[in-house]
């Protein structure tokens, strides 16, 4: 039984995501708009390099405009809210809340397309909700929910 290249790339992506989250947390006292601009340029340049490396063509100007609009809403506003949450809640709590989102989107897709929920999905959702509940501030530690998140 060997390790596939895909699993190694997935592991590498998760490590990079963890590093990026920690770097963003360290910058969370900065203006979220500035952070989004820097991260947007970085991710945009990275995506452009990958696309050109894969011999993709440059799309029509109208498509570029629509992609930029989508990126502003789906990436820009999302990251700005994420940075603000890291400032107010701390990195661990923000990550726990953020990690539940794919399950919400998947559950919505299940409802829209009327596909049955797999037991593994339900089990994973319960674990994620439990983890999120465990890091949610309570009245006894409400004063500890600041940016330091040290309580």
Buried (B, 14 or more C-beta within 10 A) or exposed (E): EEEEEEEEEEEEEEEEEEEEBEEBBEBBEEEBEEBBBEBBEEBBEEEEEEEEEEEEEEEEEEEEEEEEEEBEEEBBEBBBBBBBBBBBBBBEBBBBBBEBEEBEEBBEEBEEEEEEEEEEBEEBBEEBEEBBEEBEBEEEEEEEBEBEBEE
